[in-house]
Amino acid sequence: MNLGIFAFTATTIIFTGLAILLYLVMRLRKPRSAELPKRYWRIIWVVMLGGLVYTAIAERFALAWRAWAYNPERTFHTIFLGAEVENYLFIALVSLVVSLATLLYARREDRKRQ
């Protein structure tokens, strides 16, 4: 299966999308146990924004120093603030998924101790 320029974006959306879909299904099945307080969502937004800022800085240097490169046949080959556009999508979605999983697991463990 050759997705062409959509390969990186498609794999990002498929793998993070499955985790986000799992969270949404869990919210529908057990709304009280999967619901996160508003303060947790603030933490998630801070983590996502921090990751995006870090990506903008680190990717610029990594690409300039040729530490790695992206295949233009598999990406949109569009640079924004020093990084491929797909990288920002990747960082935002992965940090969302990891933050959700961490906070939900921490809440679950706290409830076990009570």
The first five atom37 places (N, CA, C, CB, O) and aatype in JSON, in Angstrom:
{
  "aatype": [12, 2, 10, 7, 9, 13, 0, 13, 16, 0, 16, 16, 9, 9, 13, 16, 7, 10, 0, 9, 10, 10, 18, 10, 19, 12, 1, 10, 1, 11, 14, 1, 15, 0, 6, 10, 14, 11, 1, 18, 17, 1, 9, 9, 17, 19, 19, 12, 10, 7, 7, 10, 19, 18, 16, 0, 9, 0, 6, 1, 13, 0, 10, 0, 17, 1, 0, 17, 0, 18, 2, 14, 6, 1, 16, 13, 8, 16, 9, 13, 10, 7, 0, 6, 19, 6, 2, 18, 10, 13, 9, 0, 10, 19, 15, 10, 19, 19, 15, 10, 0, 16, 10, 10, 18, 0, 1, 1, 6, 3, 1, 11, 1, 5],
  "atom_mask": [
    [1, 1, 1, 1, 1],
    [1, 1, 1, 1, 1],
    [1, 1, 1, 1, 1],
    [1, 1, 1, 0, 1],
    [1, 1, 1, 1, 1],
    [1, 1, 1, 1, 1],
    [1, 1, 1, 1, 1],
    [1, 1, 1, 1, 1],
    [1, 1, 1, 1, 1],
    [1, 1, 1, 1, 1],
    [1, 1, 1, 1, 1],
    [1, 1, 1, 1, 1],
    [1, 1, 1, 1, 1],
    [1, 1, 1, 1, 1],
    [1, 1, 1, 1, 1],
    [1, 1, 1, 1, 1],
    [1, 1, 1, 0, 1],
    [1, 1, 1, 1, 1],
    [1, 1, 1, 1, 1],
    [1, 1, 1, 1, 1],
    [1, 1, 1, 1, 1],
    [1, 1, 1, 1, 1],
    [1, 1, 1, 1, 1],
    [1, 1, 1, 1, 1],
    [1, 1, 1, 1, 1],
    [1, 1, 1, 1, 1],
    [1, 1, 1, 1, 1],
    [1, 1, 1, 1, 1],
    [1, 1, 1, 1, 1],
    [1, 1, 1, 1, 1],
    [1, 1, 1, 1, 1],
    [1, 1, 1, 1, 1],
    [1, 1, 1, 1, 1],
    [1, 1, 1, 1, 1],
    [1, 1, 1, 1, 1],
    [1, 1, 1, 1, 1],
    [1, 1, 1, 1, 1],
    [1, 1, 1, 1, 1],
    [1, 1, 1, 1, 1],
    [1, 1, 1, 1, 1],
    [1, 1, 1, 1, 1],
    [1, 1, 1, 1, 1],
    [1, 1, 1, 1, 1],
    [1, 1, 1, 1, 1],
    [1, 1, 1, 1, 1],
    [1, 1, 1, 1, 1],
    [1, 1, 1, 1, 1],
    [1, 1, 1, 1, 1],
    [1, 1, 1, 1, 1],
    [1, 1, 1, 0, 1],
    [1, 1, 1, 0, 1],
    [1, 1, 1, 1, 1],
    [1, 1, 1, 1, 1],
    [1, 1, 1, 1, 1],
    [1, 1, 1, 1, 1],
    [1, 1, 1, 1, 1],
    [1, 1, 1, 1, 1],
    [1, 1, 1, 1, 1],
    [1, 1, 1, 1, 1],
    [1, 1, 1, 1, 1],
    [1, 1, 1, 1, 1],
    [1, 1, 1, 1, 1],
    [1, 1, 1, 1, 1],
    [1, 1, 1, 1, 1],
    [1, 1, 1, 1, 1],
    [1, 1, 1, 1, 1],
    [1, 1, 1, 1, 1],
    [1, 1, 1, 1, 1],
    [1, 1, 1, 1, 1],
    [1, 1, 1, 1, 1],
    [1, 1, 1, 1, 1],
    [1, 1, 1, 1, 1],
    [1, 1, 1, 1, 1],
    [1, 1, 1, 1, 1],
    [1, 1, 1, 1, 1],
    [1, 1, 1, 1, 1],
    [1, 1, 1, 1, 1],
    [1, 1, 1, 1, 1],
    [1, 1, 1, 1, 1],
    [1, 1, 1, 1, 1],
    [1, 1, 1, 1, 1],
    [1, 1, 1, 0, 1],
    [1, 1, 1, 1, 1],
    [1, 1, 1, 1, 1],
    [1, 1, 1, 1, 1],
    [1, 1, 1, 1, 1],
    [1, 1, 1, 1, 1],
    [1, 1, 1, 1, 1],
    [1, 1, 1, 1, 1],
    [1, 1, 1, 1, 1],
    [1, 1, 1, 1, 1],
    [1, 1, 1, 1, 1],
    [1, 1, 1, 1, 1],
    [1, 1, 1, 1, 1],
    [1, 1, 1, 1, 1],
    [1, 1, 1, 1, 1],
    [1, 1, 1, 1, 1],
    [1, 1, 1, 1, 1],
    [1, 1, 1, 1, 1],
    [1, 1, 1, 1, 1],
    [1, 1, 1, 1, 1],
    [1, 1, 1, 1, 1],
    [1, 1, 1, 1, 1],
    [1, 1, 1, 1, 1],
    [1, 1, 1, 1, 1],
    [1, 1, 1, 1, 1],
    [1, 1, 1, 1, 1],
    [1, 1, 1, 1, 1],
    [1, 1, 1, 1, 1],
    [1, 1, 1, 1, 1],
    [1, 1, 1, 1, 1],
    [1, 1, 1, 1, 1],
    [1, 1, 1, 1, 1],
    [1, 1, 1, 1, 1]
  ],
  "atom_positions": [
    [[0.84, -1.17, 0.0], [0.0, 0.0, 0.0], [0.89, 1.24, 0.0], [-0.96, 0.0, 1.21], [1.64, 1.46, 0.95]],
    [[0.81, 2.01, -1.02], [1.61, 3.22, -1.13], [0.69, 4.42, -0.97], [2.37, 3.27, -2.48], [-0.16, 4.68, -1.83]],
    [[0.86, 5.14, 0.11], [0.02, 6.3, 0.38], [0.61, 7.59, -0.16], [-0.22, 6.43, 1.86], [0.0, 8.65, -0.04]],
    [[1.79, 7.51, -0.74], [2.42, 8.69, -1.31], [2.73, 9.74, -0.27], [0.0, 0.0, 0.0], [3.29, 9.45, 0.79]],
    [[2.37, 10.98, -0.59], [2.71, 12.07, 0.33], [1.9, 12.02, 1.62], [2.48, 13.41, -0.35], [2.2, 12.75, 2.57]],
    [[0.89, 11.18, 1.68], [0.07, 11.07, 2.88], [0.56, 9.99, 3.84], [-1.36, 10.79, 2.5], [-0.09, 9.75, 4.86]],
    [[1.67, 9.34, 3.55], [2.12, 8.19, 4.35], [2.37, 8.56, 5.8], [3.39, 7.61, 3.74], [1.85, 7.9, 6.7]],
    [[3.15, 9.6, 6.05], [3.47, 9.99, 7.43], [2.22, 10.45, 8.17], [4.54, 11.1, 7.44], [2.0, 10.07, 9.32]],
    [[1.42, 11.27, 7.51], [0.19, 11.78, 8.13], [-0.79, 10.64, 8.4], [-0.46, 12.83, 7.23], [-1.41, 10.6, 9.46]],
    [[-0.93, 9.73, 7.46], [-1.87, 8.62, 7.62], [-1.48, 7.72, 8.78], [-1.95, 7.81, 6.33], [-2.33, 7.34, 9.58]],
    [[-0.2, 7.37, 8.89], [0.21, 6.5, 10.0], [0.04, 7.21, 11.33], [1.66, 6.05, 9.82], [-0.34, 6.59, 12.32]],
    [[0.31, 8.5, 11.37], [0.11, 9.26, 12.61], [-1.36, 9.25, 13.01], [0.6, 10.71, 12.44], [-1.68, 8.98, 14.17]],
    [[-2.23, 9.54, 12.08], [-3.65, 9.6, 12.38], [-4.2, 8.22, 12.72], [-4.43, 10.19, 11.2], [-5.04, 8.09, 13.62]],
    [[-3.75, 7.19, 12.04], [-4.24, 5.84, 12.32], [-3.87, 5.42, 13.74], [-3.67, 4.83, 11.3], [-4.74, 4.99, 14.5]],
    [[-2.61, 5.53, 14.1], [-2.19, 5.02, 15.41], [-2.64, 5.89, 16.57], [-0.69, 4.88, 15.44], [-3.04, 5.36, 17.6]],
    [[-2.58, 7.2, 16.43], [-3.07, 8.04, 17.52], [-4.6, 8.08, 17.51], [-2.5, 9.47, 17.42], [-5.24, 8.16, 18.56]],
    [[-5.17, 8.03, 16.32], [-6.62, 8.04, 16.21], [-7.26, 6.83, 16.87], [0.0, 0.0, 0.0], [-8.33, 6.95, 17.46]],
    [[-6.62, 5.68, 16.79], [-7.15, 4.49, 17.46], [-7.18, 4.68, 18.97], [-6.31, 3.25, 17.1], [-8.14, 4.29, 19.63]],
    [[-6.14, 5.27, 19.52], [-6.1, 5.5, 20.96], [-7.14, 6.55, 21.38], [-4.69, 5.96, 21.39], [-7.8, 6.39, 22.4]],
    [[-7.29, 7.59, 20.59], [-8.3, 8.61, 20.9], [-9.69, 8.02, 20.76], [-8.14, 9.84, 19.97], [-10.57, 8.31, 21.58]],
    [[-9.91, 7.19, 19.76], [-11.19, 6.52, 19.58], [-11.49, 5.61, 20.77], [-11.2, 5.71, 18.28], [-12.63, 5.56, 21.24]],
    [[-10.5, 4.9, 21.25], [-10.66, 4.05, 22.43], [-11.08, 4.88, 23.64], [-9.36, 3.29, 22.73], [-11.96, 4.47, 24.4]],
    [[-10.46, 6.04, 23.83], [-10.83, 6.93, 24.93], [-12.28, 7.39, 24.78], [-9.89, 8.15, 24.99], [-13.04, 7.39, 25.75]],
    [[-12.68, 7.77, 23.57], [-14.05, 8.24, 23.36], [-15.07, 7.13, 23.59], [-14.2, 8.8, 21.95], [-16.14, 7.38, 24.15]],
    [[-14.76, 5.92, 23.17], [-15.65, 4.78, 23.42], [-15.76, 4.53, 24.93], [-15.14, 3.5, 22.7], [-16.84, 4.25, 25.44]],
    [[-14.63, 4.64, 25.61], [-14.64, 4.46, 27.07], [-15.49, 5.54, 27.73], [-13.19, 4.5, 27.63], [-16.2, 5.26, 28.7]],
    [[-15.43, 6.76, 27.22], [-16.26, 7.84, 27.76], [-17.74, 7.55, 27.56], [-15.89, 9.18, 27.11], [-18.56, 7.88, 28.42]],
    [[-18.08, 6.94, 26.44], [-19.48, 6.62, 26.18], [-19.96, 5.47, 27.05], [-19.67, 6.28, 24.71], [-21.1, 5.47, 27.51]],
    [[-19.1, 4.49, 27.28], [-19.5, 3.31, 28.07], [-19.5, 3.58, 29.56], [-18.57, 2.15, 27.78], [-20.42, 3.16, 30.27]],
    [[-18.48, 4.28, 30.05], [-18.37, 4.58, 31.48], [-18.06, 6.07, 31.64], [-17.26, 3.71, 32.16], [-16.91, 6.45, 31.88]],
    [[-19.07, 6.92, 31.5], [-18.8, 8.36, 31.49], [-18.15, 8.88, 32.76], [-20.08, 9.09, 31.26], [-17.3, 9.77, 32.69]],
    [[-18.52, 8.35, 33.93], [-17.95, 8.88, 35.17], [-16.49, 8.5, 35.36], [-18.76, 8.39, 36.36], [-15.7, 9.31, 35.83]],
    [[-16.12, 7.3, 35.0], [-14.75, 6.86, 35.23], [-13.77, 7.44, 34.21], [-14.68, 5.35, 35.2], [-12.58, 7.57, 34.51]],
    [[-14.25, 7.8, 33.04], [-13.35, 8.31, 32.0], [-13.35, 9.83, 31.92], [-13.74, 7.74, 30.65], [-12.57, 10.42, 31.16]],
    [[-14.2, 10.46, 32.7], [-14.28, 11.92, 32.64], [-13.1, 12.54, 33.37], [-15.6, 12.43, 33.24], [-12.74, 12.12, 34.47]],
    [[-12.5, 13.53, 32.76], [-11.36, 14.22, 33.37], [-11.79, 15.61, 33.82], [-10.17, 14.31, 32.39], [-12.51, 16.29, 33.09]],
    [[-11.35, 16.05, 35.0], [-11.65, 17.42, 35.44], [-11.01, 18.45, 34.52], [-11.16, 17.64, 36.89], [-10.08, 18.14, 33.77]],
    [[-11.53, 19.67, 34.56], [-11.01, 20.73, 33.69], [-9.54, 21.02, 33.95], [-11.82, 22.0, 33.88], [-8.81, 21.36, 33.02]],
    [[-9.1, 20.9, 35.18], [-7.69, 21.18, 35.47], [-6.77, 20.18, 34.76], [-7.43, 21.14, 37.0], [-5.65, 20.53, 34.39]],
    [[-7.24, 18.95, 34.55], [-6.45, 17.98, 33.81], [-6.32, 18.38, 32.35], [-7.08, 16.58, 33.92], [-5.27, 18.19, 31.73]],
    [[-7.4, 18.95, 31.79], [-7.35, 19.38, 30.39], [-6.37, 20.54, 30.23], [-8.74, 19.79, 29.89], [-5.72, 20.67, 29.19]],
    [[-6.27, 21.38, 31.25], [-5.27, 22.46, 31.19], [-3.87, 21.87, 31.14], [-5.41, 23.4, 32.42], [-3.02, 22.35, 30.39]],
    [[-3.63, 20.83, 31.92], [-2.32, 20.16, 31.91], [-2.05, 19.58, 30.52], [-2.26, 19.04, 32.99], [-0.94, 19.71, 30.0]],
    [[-3.04, 18.96, 29.94], [-2.88, 18.37, 28.61], [-2.53, 19.44, 27.59], [-4.16, 17.62, 28.18], [-1.64, 19.24, 26.76]],
    [[-3.22, 20.58, 27.62], [-2.92, 21.67, 26.68], [-1.51, 22.2, 26.88], [-3.94, 22.8, 26.84], [-0.83, 22.51, 25.91]],
    [[-1.08, 22.32, 28.13], [0.28, 22.8, 28.39], [1.31, 21.82, 27.84], [0.51, 23.01, 29.91], [2.3, 22.23, 27.23]],
    [[1.08, 20.53, 28.04], [1.99, 19.51, 27.51], [2.02, 19.56, 25.98], [1.57, 18.1, 27.99], [3.09, 19.49, 25.38]],
    [[0.86, 19.69, 25.36], [0.81, 19.76, 23.9], [1.54, 20.99, 23.37], [-0.64, 19.76, 23.42], [2.32, 20.89, 22.43]],
    [[1.28, 22.14, 23.98], [1.94, 23.37, 23.52], [3.44, 23.32, 23.76], [1.34, 24.59, 24.22], [4.23, 23.79, 22.94]],
    [[3.84, 22.75, 24.89], [5.27, 22.6, 25.16], [5.95, 21.71, 24.13], [0.0, 0.0, 0.0], [7.05, 22.01, 23.68]],
    [[5.28, 20.64, 23.75], [5.82, 19.76, 22.72], [5.93, 20.45, 21.37], [0.0, 0.0, 0.0], [6.89, 20.23, 20.63]],
    [[4.95, 21.27, 21.05], [4.98, 21.98, 19.78], [6.1, 23.01, 19.74], [3.64, 22.66, 19.52], [6.78, 23.17, 18.72]],
    [[6.3, 23.72, 20.84], [7.39, 24.7, 20.91], [8.74, 23.99, 20.81], [7.32, 25.53, 22.22], [9.62, 24.42, 20.08]],
    [[8.88, 22.9, 21.55], [10.13, 22.13, 21.5], [10.39, 21.62, 20.08], [10.08, 20.95, 22.49], [11.52, 21.66, 19.6]],
    [[9.35, 21.14, 19.42], [9.5, 20.65, 18.05], [9.97, 21.75, 17.12], [8.18, 20.06, 17.55], [10.86, 21.54, 16.29]],
    [[9.37, 22.93, 17.25], [9.75, 24.04, 16.38], [11.23, 24.38, 16.54], [8.89, 25.27, 16.68], [11.89, 24.72, 15.57]],
    [[11.73, 24.3, 17.76], [13.14, 24.64, 18.01], [14.06, 23.49, 17.61], [13.35, 24.99, 19.5], [15.02, 23.7, 16.87]],
    [[13.77, 22.3, 18.1], [14.67, 21.16, 17.88], [14.72, 20.71, 16.43], [14.25, 19.99, 18.75], [15.8, 20.4, 15.91]],
    [[13.59, 20.69, 15.76], [13.56, 20.24, 14.37], [14.37, 21.15, 13.45], [12.13, 20.16, 13.87], [15.03, 20.69, 12.53]],
    [[14.3, 22.44, 13.72], [15.06, 23.39, 12.89], [16.54, 23.04, 12.91], [14.84, 24.83, 13.39], [17.18, 22.98, 11.86]],
    [[17.09, 22.8, 14.12], [18.51, 22.46, 14.24], [18.81, 21.07, 13.67], [18.95, 22.53, 15.7], [19.81, 20.88, 12.98]],
    [[17.95, 20.12, 13.95], [18.19, 18.75, 13.48], [18.19, 18.68, 11.96], [17.13, 17.8, 14.05], [19.04, 18.0, 11.36]],
    [[17.27, 19.36, 11.34], [17.22, 19.35, 9.87], [18.38, 20.14, 9.28], [15.89, 19.92, 9.38], [18.93, 19.76, 8.24]],
    [[18.76, 21.25, 9.92], [19.89, 22.05, 9.42], [21.2, 21.27, 9.54], [19.99, 23.38, 10.19], [22.05, 21.35, 8.65]],
    [[21.36, 20.53, 10.63], [22.59, 19.74, 10.84], [22.53, 18.39, 10.14], [22.82, 19.53, 12.34], [23.48, 17.61, 10.18]],
    [[21.41, 18.13, 9.49], [21.18, 16.87, 8.78], [21.29, 15.65, 9.7], [22.18, 16.73, 7.64], [21.8, 14.6, 9.31]],
    [[20.8, 15.83, 10.91], [20.74, 14.7, 11.84], [19.72, 13.68, 11.32], [20.35, 15.18, 13.28], [19.9, 12.48, 11.5]],
    [[18.69, 14.15, 10.68], [17.74, 13.31, 9.98], [17.08, 14.13, 8.88], [16.68, 12.72, 10.95], [17.24, 15.35, 8.82]],
    [[16.36, 13.47, 8.05], [15.67, 14.14, 6.94], [14.36, 13.41, 6.67], [16.56, 14.18, 5.65], [14.18, 12.27, 7.09]],
    [[13.48, 14.06, 5.99], [12.19, 13.47, 5.65], [12.13, 13.24, 4.16], [11.02, 14.38, 6.11], [12.56, 14.08, 3.36]],
    [[11.61, 12.1, 3.79], [11.47, 11.75, 2.38], [10.34, 12.59, 1.78], [11.18, 10.22, 2.22], [9.19, 12.46, 2.2]],
    [[10.65, 13.44, 0.81], [9.6, 14.29, 0.23], [8.5, 13.49, -0.47], [10.22, 15.25, -0.75], [7.42, 14.03, -0.74]],
    [[8.75, 12.23, -0.77], [7.72, 11.4, -1.39], [6.71, 10.9, -0.37], [8.36, 10.23, -2.12], [5.65, 10.4, -0.75]],
    [[7.02, 11.01, 0.92], [6.14, 10.5, 1.97], [5.56, 11.6, 2.86], [6.9, 9.51, 2.84], [4.75, 11.32, 3.74]],
    [[5.96, 12.83, 2.63], [5.44, 13.96, 3.41], [4.93, 15.03, 2.47], [6.54, 14.53, 4.35], [5.14, 14.96, 1.26]],
    [[4.25, 16.02, 3.03], [3.78, 17.14, 2.22], [4.94, 18.03, 1.79], [2.75, 17.97, 3.01], [4.79, 18.87, 0.9]],
    [[6.09, 17.85, 2.43], [7.3, 18.62, 2.15], [7.03, 20.12, 2.31], [7.83, 18.32, 0.73], [7.44, 20.95, 1.5]],
    [[6.3, 20.44, 3.4], [5.98, 21.81, 3.73], [6.58, 22.12, 5.09], [4.44, 22.06, 3.72], [6.21, 21.51, 6.09]],
    [[7.51, 23.06, 5.12], [8.18, 23.42, 6.36], [7.45, 24.61, 6.98], [9.69, 23.77, 6.11], [7.17, 25.6, 6.31]],
    [[7.15, 24.49, 8.27], [6.53, 25.58, 9.02], [7.31, 25.76, 10.31], [5.01, 25.29, 9.31], [7.41, 24.83, 11.1]],
    [[7.86, 26.93, 10.53], [8.69, 27.23, 11.71], [9.81, 26.22, 11.88], [7.82, 27.27, 12.97], [10.13, 25.83, 13.0]],
    [[10.39, 25.8, 10.8], [11.56, 24.93, 10.86], [11.29, 23.44, 10.9], [0.0, 0.0, 0.0], [12.23, 22.65, 10.97]],
    [[10.03, 23.03, 10.87], [9.71, 21.6, 10.93], [8.63, 21.26, 9.91], [9.26, 21.19, 12.36], [7.86, 22.12, 9.48]],
    [[8.59, 19.99, 9.54], [7.53, 19.53, 8.65], [6.17, 19.7, 9.35], [7.76, 18.04, 8.24], [6.06, 19.52, 10.56]],
    [[5.16, 20.04, 8.58], [3.82, 20.24, 9.13], [3.32, 18.97, 9.82], [2.84, 20.65, 8.01], [2.65, 19.04, 10.85]],
    [[3.65, 17.82, 9.25], [3.2, 16.55, 9.82], [3.78, 16.32, 11.22], [3.6, 15.4, 8.92], [3.15, 15.67, 12.05]],
    [[4.96, 16.86, 11.48], [5.56, 16.7, 12.8], [4.74, 17.39, 13.87], [6.98, 17.23, 12.81], [4.58, 16.86, 14.97]],
    [[4.21, 18.55, 13.56], [3.37, 19.25, 14.54], [2.11, 18.44, 14.83], [3.0, 20.65, 14.02], [1.68, 18.34, 15.98]],
    [[1.52, 17.87, 13.79], [0.36, 17.01, 13.99], [0.73, 15.8, 14.85], [-0.21, 16.54, 12.63], [0.0, 15.44, 15.78]],
    [[1.87, 15.19, 14.54], [2.34, 14.03, 15.3], [2.54, 14.39, 16.77], [3.65, 13.51, 14.7], [2.05, 13.69, 17.65]],
    [[3.25, 15.47, 17.04], [3.53, 15.87, 18.43], [2.24, 16.19, 19.17], [4.47, 17.08, 18.46], [2.07, 15.78, 20.31]],
    [[1.34, 16.92, 18.53], [0.08, 17.27, 19.19], [-0.74, 16.03, 19.53], [-0.74, 18.21, 18.31], [-1.23, 15.9, 20.66]],
    [[-0.89, 15.13, 18.58], [-1.72, 13.94, 18.82], [-1.07, 12.96, 19.79], [-2.01, 13.24, 17.51], [-1.75, 12.4, 20.65]],
    [[0.22, 12.75, 19.65], [0.9, 11.81, 20.56], [0.9, 12.36, 21.98], [2.34, 11.55, 20.08], [0.67, 11.61, 22.93]],
    [[1.16, 13.65, 22.15], [1.15, 14.19, 23.51], [-0.26, 14.15, 24.1], [1.68, 15.64, 23.52], [-0.41, 13.96, 25.3]],
    [[-1.28, 14.33, 23.27], [-2.66, 14.19, 23.74], [-2.92, 12.77, 24.23], [-3.65, 14.57, 22.63], [-3.45, 12.58, 25.32]],
    [[-2.55, 11.79, 23.43], [-2.79, 10.39, 23.78], [-2.01, 9.99, 25.03], [-2.41, 9.47, 22.61], [-2.56, 9.36, 25.94]],
    [[-0.74, 10.35, 25.09], [0.09, 9.98, 26.25], [-0.41, 10.69, 27.51], [1.57, 10.32, 25.99], [-0.45, 10.08, 28.57]],
    [[-0.78, 11.95, 27.4], [-1.3, 12.68, 28.56], [-2.6, 12.07, 29.05], [-1.51, 14.15, 28.21], [-2.78, 11.88, 30.25]],
    [[-3.5, 11.76, 28.13], [-4.76, 11.12, 28.52], [-4.51, 9.79, 29.22], [-5.65, 10.91, 27.29], [-5.09, 9.53, 30.28]],
    [[-3.67, 8.98, 28.64], [-3.39, 7.67, 29.24], [-2.76, 7.81, 30.62], [-2.47, 6.85, 28.33], [-3.14, 7.1, 31.55]],
    [[-1.82, 8.72, 30.76], [-1.15, 8.91, 32.04], [-2.12, 9.41, 33.11], [0.01, 9.9, 31.9], [-2.14, 8.88, 34.22]],
    [[-2.92, 10.42, 32.77], [-3.85, 10.97, 33.75], [-4.95, 9.98, 34.11], [-4.46, 12.25, 33.21], [-5.34, 9.89, 35.28]],
    [[-5.46, 9.24, 33.14], [-6.49, 8.24, 33.45], [-5.93, 7.11, 34.31], [-7.08, 7.67, 32.16], [-6.6, 6.64, 35.23]],
    [[-4.73, 6.68, 34.01], [-4.11, 5.62, 34.81], [-3.83, 6.12, 36.23], [-2.81, 5.13, 34.15], [-4.05, 5.39, 37.19]],
    [[-3.36, 7.35, 36.36], [-3.1, 7.91, 37.7], [-4.4, 8.02, 38.49], [-2.43, 9.3, 37.58], [-4.42, 7.73, 39.69]],
    [[-5.48, 8.44, 37.84], [-6.78, 8.5, 38.53], [-7.24, 7.11, 38.96], [-7.84, 9.15, 37.63], [-7.78, 6.94, 40.05]],
    [[-7.03, 6.15, 38.11], [-7.42, 4.77, 38.44], [-6.65, 4.27, 39.65], [-7.19, 3.83, 37.24], [-7.24, 3.66, 40.55]],
    [[-5.36, 4.52, 39.69], [-4.54, 4.09, 40.83], [-4.94, 4.82, 42.1], [-3.06, 4.32, 40.53], [-4.96, 4.21, 43.18]],
    [[-5.25, 6.11, 42.0], [-5.7, 6.85, 43.18], [-7.01, 6.28, 43.72], [-5.88, 8.34, 42.84], [-7.18, 6.19, 44.93]],
    [[-7.91, 5.91, 42.84], [-9.19, 5.34, 43.28], [-8.99, 3.98, 43.93], [-10.15, 5.22, 42.1], [-9.74, 3.63, 44.84]],
    [[-8.02, 3.21, 43.49], [-7.74, 1.91, 44.1], [-7.26, 2.07, 45.53], [-6.69, 1.14, 43.28], [-7.59, 1.26, 46.4]],
    [[-6.5, 3.12, 45.78], [-5.93, 3.33, 47.12], [-6.96, 3.83, 48.12], [-4.79, 4.32, 47.05], [-6.77, 3.7, 49.32]],
    [[-8.05, 4.4, 47.63], [-9.05, 4.96, 48.55], [-9.96, 3.91, 49.11], [-9.87, 6.01, 47.86], [-10.85, 4.22, 49.89]]
  ]
}
